[in-house]
Amino acid sequence: MPTSAYTECLDAMYRMRRFGIVLGLSTITNILAGLGNPQHAFSAIHIAGTNGKGSIASALATILQIAGYRVGLYTSPHLIRFNERICVDGSPISDNAVVTSWEAVKSVHQGDREPTFFEFSTAMAFYEFARRKVDCAVIETGMGGRMDATNVVRPTVSIITNISLEHKTYLGDTIAAITGEKAGIIKPGVPVVTGVTQKRAKAVIEEVAADRSAPLYMKGRDFRVRRTDDDRFSYFGVDHRWTGMRTGLMGSHQLDNASLTLAACELIMRGQTRLAKDHIQSGLAQNRWPGRLELVSQKPYVILDGAHNLMAARRLGRFLQDTLAGRRITMVAGILDDKPYEAIIKDLVAPCARLIITRPKIDRSLPPETLEAAAKPLISDIQIIPNVGDAVRYAIATSRPEDAVCVAGSLYVVGEAKAALEKSGGALFQI
């Protein structure tokens, strides 16, 4: 299939962004009905929450694949190529598969309005998973849960990671309201695992789960983890106690994500899915999730982390302070205009000596001058380099081997940084 067909279908999809974000299930339901309801052809694990969705989703997909299952993984956004959003057995689908699924979705009746980018890509993912005959698909919500386009699956387990104030225009301006939207993925009789910590958030999830007769398992109450040394931990779960566990992802917060992953595995094991501790232990250790505390160089120490909301920025700031103490750190950051940028930049630059402000190509990116005004009271060494690739190259070129560079603030910034680094072929780094 010619490359032009792939380019043309993606161009058409990106033009759908002009419809913005439209929450609701009628359009996606119409599309999927026209495709023969492919979302019913496989079992699913459905994940909502503020942070950690992708890390947990990729871990579960890796575990299931190691156990011998054919596994689909649907996440967003992508970092470099659209294909990353739809993976089968650990690999992004091919360009030909993108075109095939695009044409299939385009051919069916779509309802009273044209679908959004996310609705279209969700339908493409479900079509491709059914076509490839996956046994199970791990599905990450795009925004919220109740009215998210992914909320048409019939999961075997639902997971709600954690809650913080985000997307207030669409989800509500209180923790309770946002939790209610995310709790919308809870299905009647389907077990739900959660890592929420706020009292009000817990109460909302407990209320929804009880109303839908969904067994509820809470981190800290029904399962927990305890670090045993620098890189291993023990898990005390619903049905099992597992020692000698290790996650392949950096950051202390990954212990929380691992605990939710393991609790979900326990509940999956209660059904017909066959998982052994070896599968779970290996999958968790082998899990990789690009753009989330991703180390790409040692000299200088270069790390990529999306850190696109306040909770993630605080975690990243703590990680840099604890792990890279003594190094001169340069922060390369760009932030989208719908984020609490003043609070985010405060956490990002706290452990840093220098800030390079950049701007991803997406139209929602914050003008560098706005970010500069917020950062001036916090850090004295500030430069603006609008092109992300140029900013990253400059940061590395002007750092010593013992220094560190962190790229953060948006997954779109990280995606453009990864593309620039891949294009350089490692020429920017000292070996």
N, C-alpha and C positions, 0 to 999 in steps of 0.2 A: 504494500500500500504506500503510495507516495507520501513523502514528508509533508507536502503542501496540505494534504487532507487533515493531518494532525494539527498543523498550524492554524488552519481555517476553523476547525471545531473549537480550539482553545480561544481563538480571537472572538468567536461568537459567544462563548461562555463568559469571557471577561467583560464583554459589553453588557451582560446581564447585571453587572454590579450597579448599573444606573438605577436599578429597581431597589437598591439598598437591602435592608433587612426587613423581611416581612414574616412575622411569626404566625403560624397556623398550619393545620394539617390537611386541609381540603385539597390543595393543589398537589401535594406529594401523594396523597391517597388516590387521586384521579390518575396520576401518572403510573403509579405502581399497579393499579387495577388494569390499566391498558397493557402493562407488561406481563400480566398473569400473576401478580403479587409475588415477585421473586423473594421478598423478605421472609416469606414463610417456608422457603426451601432449605433453610439451615437453622441450627440453633444459634442463639446470640447471647452475648454478655454486653450489657448496656451501662455506660459510665457517664455520669454527670459530676459537676463540682467546679470549683474555682481553679485550683491548681492540682497537678499530679495526674490528670486524666491520661495524658499521653504516656507517661512513664509506666503507669499501671496497665494500660492497654497493651503496650508493647511487651511488657513482662508476661502477661497472660498469653498473648499470642505466641511468644517464644516457648513458653512452657507447654502449651498444647501441641505445638509443632514437634517438639522433642518427644512428646508422648506418642507421636505417630499420626496425629490428626492433620487433615487439610484445613488450613486456617486462613480466614480473611481478616484484614485489619483496616478499619476506616477511621482516619484521623484528620485533623485540620489545625492550622493551615499547613501548606507545604512550605519547605524552605527554598528549594531551587526549582523543582519541576512538579507540575500538577500530578504526575503519576504517583508521587510519594503518598498521596492521600489514600490510594487504593492499593493495598498490598495483598498478595496471596503467597503463603508459605515464606514470608520474610522478604519478598522481592516486590518492588513496585511493578504494576502491570505495564505491559508494553505499549508503545505508541499505537500499534494496530488495535490493541484492545481498547484503548481510550476512544479511538475513532468508532469502533464497532458499538461500544456502549453508548456513545454520544448519538449515533444514528438511530439506535433502538429507542432511546428515550425521546428523541426528536420526532419520531414517527407516530407516537401515540397522542391521544387527546390529553391536553394539559389543564383543562378547566377554564374558568372565566378570566384568569389573568395569566400572563407569561410567568413562568417560574423564576425564582431568584437563582443566582449562581449556586448557592448551597443546596437548594432543593434539587437542582439539576444534577449536581455532582453526587448527592446522596442516592438518587435513583440510579445513576450510572454504577455506583458501587454495589448496590444490591443486585442489579442486573448481572454484573460481572461475577459476583460471588455465586449466584445461582448457576450461571453458565459454566463456571469452573468447578461446580459441585463441591464447594467447601463444606466441611462437616460443621464448622462453627465459625462465627464471625464476631470479632470484638469491635464494638461500635462506640465511638466517642461522640457525645453531643457537640453541636456547634455553639449554641448559646442557650442557657437555661435548661429546659428539659420538657416541661409540660407541652409547649407548643413548638418544640424543635422538630425539624423535619425527620430526625432519626427516630422519633418517638412513635413509630409504627411497628417496631419489632416486637416479638414475643420472647423476651429474654428468659434464660434459665436462672440468671442472677442479675440483680441491679446493684450498682455501686455509686454512692455519692461521696466524693472524696472529702471536701472541706468547703466552707462557705466564707466569702468575704464580699464586701460591697463592690459590685462591678456591673457594667451595663445597666445602670440605674434607669435610663430612659425606657428600657424595654422590660426589665425584670422587677422594678420597684426600688424604693430608696431606703428600705430597712432590711436587716438581716432576716427577719421573719418572712417578709414578702419574697425575697430572693430565694430563700430556702423552700418556700411553697412552690415556686416555679421549678426548681431543680427536683423537688420531691415528686413532681409530676411524672417522672419515669417509673415510679413504683407501680407495679401491676398486681392485680388481685392474686393472692396466693404465692407470689414469686418472692423468694428471700431477697433481702436487701442488706448490704454491708455499708457502713458509713464511718467516716473519720471526723465528723463535725465535732466541734468542741464547745461552741457557745450554747448556753442554757436554752435560749429561745429557739435556736436552730434545732437542737435536739428535740425540744417539745413539738415542733412542727412536724419533724420526720416521724416521731413516735405517733402522733395523731393520724397522719396520713397512712402509715403502715398498719395501724390498728383498724382504721376504717376500711382498708382493703384486705384485711386478714393476711398481710404479708409478714412473714417472720423477719424480725429485725435484729441485726447483730452490730453492736457498737464497739469501736475501738476504745480500750480502757475498761470496758465493762465485760464484754464477752470474749475479747482476745487482746493480746498485748505482745510487745517485744521487749527484749532487754539486751543491750549491747554486752558482749562478753570479752571482746578485745578490739583492736583498732579497726578490723574490717569484718568481724563476724558477730552474729547475734543469735539469740534463742527466741523461738516463737512459742507462745503459750496460747493455744487456740480453742476453738469450739469443740473439736473432736480429737485434736492431736497436740503433741508437744514435739517440736522439731528443734534440734540443736545444730550448731555448726553451719548456720545459714549465712549467706553473703549476697549482697546485691552488686551488680556490675556498674551501678551509677553512683557518681560522687555526690556528697552532701549529706549532712545528718538528717535532713528531712526525708531522704529516701528510705529511712527506716519506717516512717509512717506509711509511705506508699507501699513498701514491701509487706507491711502487716495487713493492709487491705487486700493486696494481691493474694497472700496466703489464706486469708479468711475466705476469699472468693473460691480459691482452689478447694478448700475443705467442703464448701457447699456444693460445688460442681461434682466432687467425688461421691456425694450422697446419691447422685443420679446414676445414669448409665455411662458417664464418662470415666474412663479408666486413667487415673493418675497415680503415680508412685512418688515417694519422697525424692527418689533420684531424679525423676523428671522435673520436679518442682525446684529442687536445689540447683540443678544444672541450668535450667531456664532462667532462674532469677540471677544467677551469677553471670550468665552469658548475655543478658539483656543489655542492649545499647539503645539510646534514644538521642539522636543528633540534635544539637543546638540547646541542650539542657546540661549545663556544667560540662560541656564537651571540651576536653583537652586536645588541642591540635598541634602543640609544639612545646618543647621543654626549654629551648634557648632562642629567644626569650620564652617564658611560660605564657602561652596564649590560650585563653579559655573563652568559649562562646556560650552565652546563656540568654535565652529570650527575655526573662525577667520583665514581663510586660504589664504586671500589675503590682500593687503595693505589697502584698504578701510575698510575692516572688522576689521583689527588689530587696526587701528586708532579709530574706533568706540568703540572697546572693551577697549582700553587704556583710552579713555575719560570716559567711564562708570565706570571703576574701580576707577579712580581718583575722580569722582564726587560722586559716591555712597558709596564707601568703604573708604573714607578719615578717617584717624585715625587708621585703622586696619593695622596690619603687613601682607602683602600679599606675598604669595609664588606663583610663576608662574611655572607651569609644561608645557613644550612646546616641540613639535617636528614639523618640517617643511619639506615639500617635496622639492626635488632638482630643481623643475622647477619654484619655487617662488622667489621673491626678498627678500630673507631671512634676509639680513642685515637691510633693512628698516623695515621689519615686526617685527624682534626681538627688534628693538629700541622702537617701539610703545608699544609692549607687556610688556617690563620690566620697562618702565618709572615710573609707580606708584608702583613698587614692591621692596621688600627688599631682596628677594631670588629668584634664578632661578634654577630649576631642569630640565636639558636637557634630553630628552628621544627620542626614535626612534620607530615609528610604523613599523609593519611587512611588509608593502607594499614595493616593490623593489625600488620605487622612493623616498624613505625617505632619508633625508640629514644625512650624518655621524655626530654624536654628536660633534666630535672634530672640524668640520667646523663651526658649530653653536657656539661652545664655543669660538672660535677665534673671531667671530663677536661680541659676548656678553661681552667679557672681559673689553673693554673700557667703558662699560655702567653700569655694576653692579659687585660688588666685591664678593658676596656670590653665587658661582656657583658650582653645582654638576652635575655629569653625572650618570644617572641610565637608561641604555638602554631599559629595559623592562618597558612598559608603566604601567602595573598593579603594579609592584614593585615601580615605581616612585610615583604613586598616593598614594599608601599605606604609603610610607615613608613620603610624604609631609603632609598627614593628621596626622600621628602618632607623628610628630615632630612640630605640630602646637598647639597653645593654643586654648581654646574654643572661645576666642574673636578674633582670627586671621582669615585670609581668604586664601583659596587656589583656584587658577584658572587654569583650564586645557584648553589649546588652541594651535593654530598653524596649526591644520589640523583636518578635520572631521574624519580621520583615527585614530588619537590620541584619540579624544573624544570617538569614537566607542569602542576602546580597554579599555579606562578608564571606560566607562559605563558597559562593560561586567565584569570588575574586581569588580566594586562597587556592581553590582547585585549579583555576586557570594558571596560577603561578607555578603549580607543580612542586611546591615546597622550596622554591628558589629564595623565598624571603627569610627562611630560617637557617640558623647555624646548626650543624649536626654535631 
